Amino acid sequence: MERRELGRTGISVSAICLGTMTFGQQNTEAEGHEQLDYAIDRGVNFIDTAEIYSIPPAPRTQGSTERIIGSWFKARKNRDKMILATKVAGRGEMNWLRENNEPTRLDRKNIHYAVEQSLKRLQTDYIDLYQLHWPDRSVPLFGAGGTTWRQPSVRPEVNIEETLEALADLVTAGKVRHVGLSNETPWGVGRFLRASELGHGPRVASIQNAYHFLNRTFEMGLAEFAYREQVGLLAYSPLAQGYLTGKYQKGARPPGARTTLFQRGQRYETPGAEKAIDEYLSLARELGCEPAQFAIAFVTSRPFVTSNIIGATTMEQLKTDMDSINVRITPEMEARIDVIHQLHSNPAP
């Protein structure tokens, strides 16, 4: 398993990161432990989670994923061998996350409360990478708004300097080693870097955004930050929530699949998405590649990607996805991929 540097931290992380958002809802504790054991055996040293997981978020299951990872650390006694990433929720109304049913904000009070709760659930005294799950300010999120810029709604927001100073407290206290962003924009990354340069807090090490065949918008501004400023991409949803495997084509809804269970696939059912998926599936078959491995290998091969976050609900899926490290994207394959991308650009941003 290839290792890559996380930003400018000096930490090396595996090119594949294990995503865990199904633990505690679609996967039991025992199944989560089995996935973690298998991943570490395959050379993975990087785990990603969040305070709101499992997904879909709900009061009953909130924090379950971190608790399962924590019980695995306790049982295996291997915390020092893993790079652990988790996230604090951005601005929102999921009031079950905070004391006194308060809304979530990226201010000092919220961030400090959130990290203490995560540390307890994870049964650790430090987090290697603490990420802002989404911004405090008004931006289109999780597929809302498409690719066209819209004027943000006017509302109060916590300024970036205050957020970074709150994170600095945690780094100074030794509870967090490094910080990162998620679901961010080029403007946001630039402002966080500038705030750090002005002494407001630690330099962000990474940005976790969606990136896959159906959404390559990261290339249009953020990739240059990743390359020139060493704020590498932690790519999430490389299979577009399973849509790039082909299992949902022509309206199929396999038993137990995420979209079947939760009806949350609208981000990948936009106009033109199914046609694009058909083209990528056809190309994978022509090249003799398993579709999931083909899609994952493409993401891992990008020069601006630090680590590719994969997730699975079955061991069979996890083994298939992990074997993507054996697929090499050649220049000829990339040229064929780019033809499809030019014809069907970013149908599911």
N, C-alpha and C positions, 0 to 999 in steps of 0.2 A: 504494500500500500504506500503510495507516494505521500510524502509530507511536504507541506507548504507553510511559509511563515505567515503568521497572523498579523497583518499590518506591519508596524515597526516595533512590535513587542518583544521579538526574540523567541516567541513561542512557536513551535512547529505543530501544526494540526494535520490530521489525515485529510486527503483530498475528498473523501467521503465522510460525511457527518451523519450520525444517526438521529433522525427526527423522532419525537416520542409523543406527539399530540394525541395519539390513539390510546395511550396507556391510561386505564382507569375508566374507559367507556367501551370502546371496541375491543380492547385487550385487557385481560386480567393482570394482576400483579405477577403471577407465575409466568404468563406469556411475555410480559414486559421484561422480566429477568432473563428469560430464554433469548429474547432478541438482543439484549445487552451482552450476554455471554457470547453469542455468536458473532456479534459485531467486533468485540474486542479480539476474538480469535482470528478474525480476518484482517486485523491491523488497524481498526478504527480506534482512535483515542479521543474523539470529539463527540460530545452529546449536546443536543439542543433541546430546550424546553421553555416554558413560560409560566408565569403565575396563573394565567387564565385557563391553562390546559387541564383536563382534556377538552377537545373540540368535538361538537359545538359547545361553546361555553354555557354553563348553567350553575346556579348556586350549589346544587347537589354534588356536582363532580369537580368543581373548581379546586385546584391544588392537588388533585389525585395523581397527576403525572409526576409532579415533583416528589410526592410522597413515595411513589413506586421507585423512582431513581434513588431516593434516600435510603429505602430499605435494602436496595441492591448494594449501595456503597457499604452499608453496615454489615451485610452478610458476606460480601466478598473482600472487605477491607482493602480496597484498591483505589480509594479516592485520589491518592497522589499520582496514580498512573493515568488519570483521565483529565481532559480539558472540558470543563463544564460551562455551558452557556445557558443563561436564562434571561427572562425579559420582564420588565415592569410595564403594566398597561398604560397607554397614553390617555388623552382626554376622552371621557366617555361617561355613560350613565350606568355601568355595571356596578351598582352600589353595594352588592354583596362582597366586593373585594376589600372594602375599607371599613374601619370602625364607624359606628353610628350611621351606617347606610349613606355615607357621603359619596359623591361622584369622584371618579378618578381624575387626577391632574398630575402633571409632571413638575410639581413643586417639591420643596424640601420635605414637608410633612408626609406627603404621599409616597415619595421615593424611599424615605427612610423606613416608613412602616412596611412597605412592600418587601424590601430586602430582608428585613428581620423575619418576616413570615416565610419567605422562600428559604432562608438559611435553616430554619427549624424543620421545614418539610423535607429538605434535601439532606438533613443530618450532616451538615458540614459547617465549618466556620469561615469559609471564603468561597467566592464565585470567581471563576477565571475571566469570564466575559459577561458583563451585565449590560443588556441592550434595552433601548427604549422601543417598545413594541410598535408604536406608531406615534406620530407627532402630536404635540399639544395644540398646535394651530390647525386651522381649517384647511384640509387638503383632501382631494378625492382618494378614497381608500378601498382596497380589496375589489378592484374592478369597477367601482363607481366612477362615472365621468368619462370613461373611454380615454382616448388619446388627445382630446381637444382641451386646451387650457380654459378654465372658467374662473372668473373673479371669485375669490374666496368669500364666504359669508363673514360679515363683521361680527365678531364676538370677542369677549375677553380671552386672553391667552397668557400662559406663563412664558416669559421670554427665555430664549435659549441660554443666556448667561446664567440666569437663576438655576435652570435645570442642570447645567454643567457644574456649577458650584456645589449643588447638592450631591452630585456624583463624586466630586472631588473629596467631600467629607468621607465618603465610603472607602475611597482608595486610601486616604490618609489613615483611616481606622483599620485597614487591612482586611476589610470585609469583601472588597472587590479589587481584583487585580487590574482589569482593563475594562473599557466601556465601548459600546458599539451602538449603531443605529439600526432601524428596521422600517420598511415601508416609507423610506425617505425620498426626497427630491434632490436634484443638483443644488438648488438654492439652499436647502436645509443642510446638506453636507458642507457646503462652502461656509455657511455661517457658523457651524460647530467648529470647523477647523480654525476659522478666524478668531472665535471666542477663546479657543485654547491658546492660540498664539498671543493673545492679549492677557493671558494669565488667569482666565476664569476657571480652568480645570483641565482634566486630562484630555489628551488627544484621542479622538475616536479611532478605533482599530479596524472597524469593519462596518459593512452595511448589509443587512439581510433583506433582500427584496425578491419578489417572484421573478423567475427567469426560466423560459422554456421555449420550445418551438413556436408556440402561439403567442408568446409575449417576450419580445426581445427589446423592449423599450429601454432597458438598462443601457443598451449600446449607444443611445442618443444623448449622452451627456454624462451619465454616471460612470461609464466605463473609463473615461479619461481621468476622472478623480481616482478611480480604483488603481489605475496604472501609474499615474504621475505622483499621487499623494500616498500611495500604498494604503488605501482604505478599501481592501478587497471585498468582493461580493461573496456572501454566504447565500448561495442560491437556494430558494425554497420552491417547492412544488415543481420539480423538474419533469414530472409526468402530468402536469396540469390536473392535479387531483385524480389521476387515473385515466383521464380522457385520452391521453396519448397512447394508452395500451390498446385502444379500440373497443374496450368492453361496453362502452355506452353508445356505440354507433347505431344509427337507425332507431334510436329511442330505446335501446335495450336497457334493462335495469336488473342486473344480476342480484340474486339474494345476498344480503349481507354487505353489499358495496356501499360506500359512503353516500353517494347520491341517492341510492335506493332508500337508505335508512333515514337520511336527514333532509333530502330535497334542497341541498345547498350548492347545486352545481351551476347556478345561473351565470357565474363568472365565465364559464367555459361553454356556454350554449348561446353565444352571441351570433349575429348574422355572419356567415362565412366561416365560422369555426369548424363545423362538421366537414365542409369541403376541404379545408386545410388539413384536418386530421386524416381524411381519406388519402390525401396526397403523401403525407409523411408515412403512413402505414404501408402504402404501396411501394414507396421507395425502400423502406426497411426490408420488405419481403424480397424485392428485386436484388438487394445487396446481400441477402442471406443473413440478415440480422434479426434478432428477436426485438420487436418494437420497443419494449420498455428499456432494454439495454442500449438500443440505438439512441433514444431520446436522452437518457441519462448520460451516456458517454459524450454526447455533443456538449452538454452543459459543463461537464468536468473538464473538457478539453479547452475551454475558453481561457485566454491568457489573463483575464481580469477576475477569474473565479478563484477564491482562496479555498473554499470547500463547498461541496454539493450536498445538500441536506435531503436524504432519502428517508421515506417512512413506509411502513407496511403493516398489514393486519394479520398476515400469516407468515410462517417461516418460509414457505415456498416462494412467496412474493419477495421476501427479504433476500433469499439466496439468489434469485434471478436478478434482482436489482444490484446486489453487491458484485455479481459477475460482470457487470458493465465495465469494471476496471480492465477487463480483458479485451474490450472492443476499442480499436484505434480508429479515430476519425481521420481519414486521409484527405489531402487537398482535393482529390477528385470527388470524394463523398461530400465535402464541404461545399464544393461548387454546385452539386446537385441540390443540396439543402437550401442554398441561397437562391436558386431559381424559384423554388416553392415559396420561400420567404418574400421574394419580390412580388410574386403574384398574389400572395395572401398574407400581407404584412400585419402582424400583431392583431389578430381578430379577437383576442381575449386578454387585454391588458389588465 
